[in-house]
Amino acid sequence: MPIEVTRMTEADIDGAIDTIQQAFAEDPYNQWIYPDRSKVSLERNRVSLTLRCHWGIAHGLFHVARDSSAPSKILGCAMWMPPRSPSTPEPWPLYLSYWSLWFNQGLMNMRYGRGGLSTKRYWIWKARQAEAQGALWTSEKGYYFCNIVTVLPEAQGKGVGRKLIEEVLKMADREVVECYLESSRREPNVPIYEKFGFELVKEMECRDGDGERDAVMLYCMVRKPRGGGAEDDGKVNKTAAVEGAGTTPEI
């Protein structure tokens, strides 16, 4: 299957969201942050992701993959944030875009409610994530941050995920910049990402209660830039945070 990876456009958003919703339906993070499954609203989630895709097209590195012989269907998508030096002030257009996104999310919440999202758990996750990144992000060049890589179940095992993730890894290697991701599955994802050069550097627990189902573990991984490419079995299915893609919290 000839796989083509391109930057996401507005016409790709619906197809990209289809891949996200299917890939994350049983994801541990998704199950934890939406504890009452009877209240989950895929309609509200689609609106939220649409807002973030519009934001990411303008400010992130959002890619989609398709079969070039059948280009109308999106087989997978990847959402990365580009690196920014911690000593470099945030550009005003980017800063204002966060507030615009926050405002539109507020309007969405007024119309659709929370759709089963636990805001308490969301903020627990954001706090743990900030702590982890504050401790691990030590490079003055910043990091390419992978929020999401998803592949439709029917397209897994065909190299779609590998094509998506290597699109940015090649950029990182050329620029000699490190990469970072957080996965909510140790198996099979951590070994897969290790094949790309990522190393597991921290296990980040997010907990809201004493029970086994009251916590989720996220696996923080860092990749040093290198000269060669990586091979995998083509079955990359990144399980990261769906709500909260990007850097602005949803409230």
C-alpha positions as CSV (number, residue, x, y, z in Angstrom):
1,M,0.0,0.0,0.0
2,P,1.6,3.3,-1.1
3,I,1.3,5.6,2.0
4,E,1.4,9.4,1.6
5,V,1.9,11.7,4.6
6,T,0.9,15.4,4.3
7,R,0.3,18.3,6.6
8,M,-3.3,18.3,7.8
9,T,-5.8,20.6,6.1
10,E,-9.3,21.6,7.1
11,A,-10.6,19.1,4.7
12,D,-8.8,16.3,6.6
13,I,-10.2,17.1,10.0
14,D,-13.2,14.8,10.1
15,G,-11.2,11.9,8.8
16,A,-8.5,12.5,11.4
17,I,-11.0,12.7,14.2
18,D,-12.5,9.3,13.0
19,T,-9.0,7.7,13.5
20,I,-8.6,9.3,17.0
21,Q,-12.0,8.2,18.3
22,Q,-11.7,4.7,17.0
23,A,-8.1,4.3,18.3
24,F,-8.7,5.7,21.7
25,A,-12.0,4.0,22.5
26,E,-10.4,1.5,24.9
27,D,-7.3,3.6,25.8
28,P,-6.5,3.5,29.6
29,Y,-6.1,7.3,29.8
30,N,-9.5,7.7,28.0
31,Q,-11.1,5.3,30.4
32,W,-9.7,7.1,33.4
33,I,-10.5,10.6,32.5
34,Y,-14.0,9.6,31.4
35,P,-14.9,7.4,34.4
36,D,-18.7,7.5,33.8
37,R,-18.9,5.9,30.3
38,S,-22.6,6.4,30.1
39,K,-22.0,10.2,29.9
40,V,-19.4,10.0,27.1
41,S,-20.4,12.2,24.2
42,L,-18.6,11.5,20.9
43,E,-20.4,14.6,19.5
44,R,-18.9,16.9,22.1
45,N,-15.5,15.2,21.7
46,R,-15.6,15.8,18.0
47,V,-16.3,19.5,18.5
48,S,-13.4,19.7,21.0
49,L,-11.0,17.9,18.6
50,T,-12.2,20.0,15.7
51,L,-11.2,23.2,17.6
52,R,-7.8,21.7,18.4
53,C,-7.2,20.6,14.9
54,H,-7.9,24.1,13.6
55,W,-5.5,25.4,16.2
56,G,-2.9,22.7,15.3
57,I,-3.0,23.4,11.6
58,A,-2.0,27.0,12.3
59,H,0.5,26.4,15.2
60,G,1.5,22.7,15.4
61,L,2.8,20.0,13.2
62,F,-0.4,18.0,12.4
63,H,-0.1,15.3,9.7
64,V,-2.4,12.8,8.1
65,A,-1.6,9.6,6.2
66,R,-3.6,8.1,3.3
67,D,-3.3,5.5,0.7
68,S,-2.2,7.5,-2.3
69,S,-4.2,5.2,-4.6
70,A,-7.4,6.0,-2.5
71,P,-6.7,9.5,-1.1
72,S,-10.2,10.3,0.1
73,K,-9.9,8.2,3.3
74,I,-7.6,9.2,6.2
75,L,-5.8,6.2,7.6
76,G,-4.0,7.9,10.5
77,C,-2.9,11.2,12.0
78,A,-0.1,12.6,14.1
79,M,-0.1,15.7,16.2
80,W,3.2,17.2,17.3
81,M,4.1,20.5,18.9
82,P,7.3,22.1,17.5
83,P,10.3,22.8,19.8
84,R,10.7,26.1,21.5
85,S,13.6,27.2,23.6
86,P,12.6,27.7,27.3
87,S,14.5,31.0,27.2
88,T,12.6,32.3,24.2
89,P,9.5,34.4,25.0
90,E,6.2,33.0,23.6
91,P,5.2,35.0,20.4
92,W,2.2,37.2,20.9
93,P,0.2,35.5,18.1
94,L,0.7,32.1,19.7
95,Y,-0.2,33.5,23.2
96,L,-3.4,35.1,21.8
97,S,-4.3,31.8,20.0
98,Y,-4.3,30.0,23.4
99,W,-6.9,32.5,24.7
100,S,-9.0,32.2,21.5
101,L,-8.9,28.4,21.9
102,W,-9.9,28.7,25.6
103,F,-12.8,31.0,24.7
104,N,-14.1,28.7,22.0
105,Q,-13.8,25.7,24.4
106,G,-15.9,27.7,26.9
107,L,-18.6,28.2,24.4
108,M,-18.5,24.5,23.6
109,N,-18.9,23.6,27.2
110,M,-21.9,25.9,27.5
111,R,-23.6,24.1,24.7
112,Y,-22.5,20.4,25.1
113,G,-21.5,20.2,28.8
114,R,-18.4,18.1,29.8
115,G,-19.5,15.0,27.9
116,G,-18.4,12.8,30.8
117,L,-15.0,14.4,31.2
118,S,-13.8,14.5,34.8
119,T,-12.4,18.0,35.3
120,K,-10.8,16.9,38.5
121,R,-8.9,14.1,36.8
122,Y,-8.0,16.4,33.9
123,W,-6.3,18.9,36.2
124,I,-4.6,16.0,38.1
125,W,-3.1,14.9,34.7
126,K,-2.1,18.4,33.8
127,A,-0.3,18.9,37.1
128,R,1.5,15.6,36.8
129,Q,2.4,16.4,33.2
130,A,3.8,19.8,34.1
131,E,5.9,18.2,36.9
132,A,7.3,15.5,34.6
133,Q,8.1,17.9,31.8
134,G,9.6,20.4,34.2
135,A,12.0,17.7,35.4
136,L,12.7,16.0,32.0
137,W,12.8,18.9,29.6
138,T,16.4,20.1,30.0
139,S,17.4,20.9,26.5
140,E,17.8,24.6,25.6
141,K,16.6,23.7,22.1
142,G,13.3,22.5,23.3
143,Y,11.5,19.3,22.2
144,Y,9.3,18.0,19.5
145,F,6.4,16.9,21.6
146,C,4.2,14.1,20.2
147,N,0.6,14.4,21.5
148,I,-1.1,11.8,19.4
149,V,-0.3,9.2,16.7
150,T,-3.3,7.2,15.6
151,V,-4.0,4.6,12.9
152,L,-7.4,3.1,12.0
153,P,-7.6,-0.4,13.3
154,E,-8.1,-1.7,9.7
155,A,-4.9,0.0,8.6
156,Q,-2.6,-1.2,11.4
157,G,0.3,-3.4,10.5
158,K,0.8,-1.7,7.1
159,G,3.4,0.9,8.0
160,V,1.1,3.9,8.4
161,G,2.2,4.7,12.0
162,R,5.8,4.4,11.0
163,K,5.4,6.8,8.1
164,L,3.6,9.3,10.4
165,I,6.1,9.3,13.2
166,E,9.2,9.3,11.0
167,E,7.9,12.4,9.3
168,V,8.9,14.4,12.4
169,L,11.8,12.3,13.6
170,K,13.6,13.1,10.3
171,M,13.1,16.8,11.0
172,A,14.4,16.4,14.6
173,D,17.5,14.6,13.4
174,R,18.3,17.2,10.8
175,E,17.9,20.0,13.4
176,V,19.6,17.9,16.2
177,V,16.6,18.3,18.5
178,E,15.2,15.8,21.0
179,C,11.7,14.4,20.9
180,Y,9.3,13.6,23.8
181,L,6.0,11.6,24.2
182,E,3.8,10.2,26.9
183,S,2.2,6.8,26.2
184,S,-0.6,5.3,28.4
185,R,0.3,1.7,27.4
186,R,3.5,0.0,28.4
187,E,2.7,-2.9,26.1
188,P,3.0,-2.8,23.2
189,N,3.8,0.9,22.8
190,V,6.9,1.3,24.8
191,P,8.9,-1.4,23.0
192,I,7.6,0.0,19.6
193,Y,8.8,3.5,20.4
194,E,12.1,2.1,21.6
195,K,12.7,0.8,18.1
196,F,12.5,4.5,17.0
197,G,15.2,5.5,19.5
198,F,13.0,6.6,22.4
199,E,14.0,5.7,25.9
200,L,11.6,5.3,28.9
201,V,12.7,7.9,31.4
202,K,9.8,8.2,33.8
203,E,6.6,6.4,34.9
204,M,4.0,9.1,35.7
205,E,1.1,8.1,37.8
206,C,-2.1,10.1,37.8
207,R,-4.3,9.1,40.7
208,D,-7.7,10.1,42.0
209,G,-8.6,7.7,44.7
210,D,-7.3,4.4,46.3
211,G,-8.6,1.8,43.9
212,E,-6.9,0.2,40.9
213,R,-9.2,1.9,38.5
214,D,-8.6,5.3,40.1
215,A,-5.2,5.7,38.6
216,V,-3.6,5.6,35.2
217,M,0.1,5.3,34.4
218,L,1.7,7.3,31.6
219,Y,5.1,6.4,30.3
220,C,7.4,9.4,29.5
221,M,9.9,8.7,26.7
222,V,12.7,10.9,25.3
223,R,14.5,10.4,22.0
224,K,18.0,11.8,21.3
225,P,18.6,12.9,17.7
226,R,20.5,10.4,15.6
227,G,21.7,10.0,12.0
228,G,19.9,6.9,10.8
229,G,16.2,5.9,10.5
230,A,14.3,3.4,12.5
231,E,12.5,0.2,11.6
232,D,9.5,-1.2,13.3
233,D,6.7,-3.7,12.6
234,G,4.4,-0.9,11.4
235,K,2.0,-1.3,14.2
236,V,2.4,2.0,15.9
237,N,-0.8,3.0,17.7
238,K,0.2,5.9,20.1
239,T,-2.1,6.1,23.1
240,A,-1.7,9.6,24.6
241,A,-4.0,12.3,25.7
242,V,-7.0,13.0,23.4
243,E,-8.5,15.8,25.5
244,G,-5.8,18.4,25.9
245,A,-4.0,17.9,22.6
246,G,-1.8,21.0,22.3
247,T,-0.7,23.0,25.2
248,T,-3.8,24.9,26.3
249,P,-5.9,23.2,29.0
250,E,-9.6,22.6,28.4
251,I,-11.8,24.2,31.0
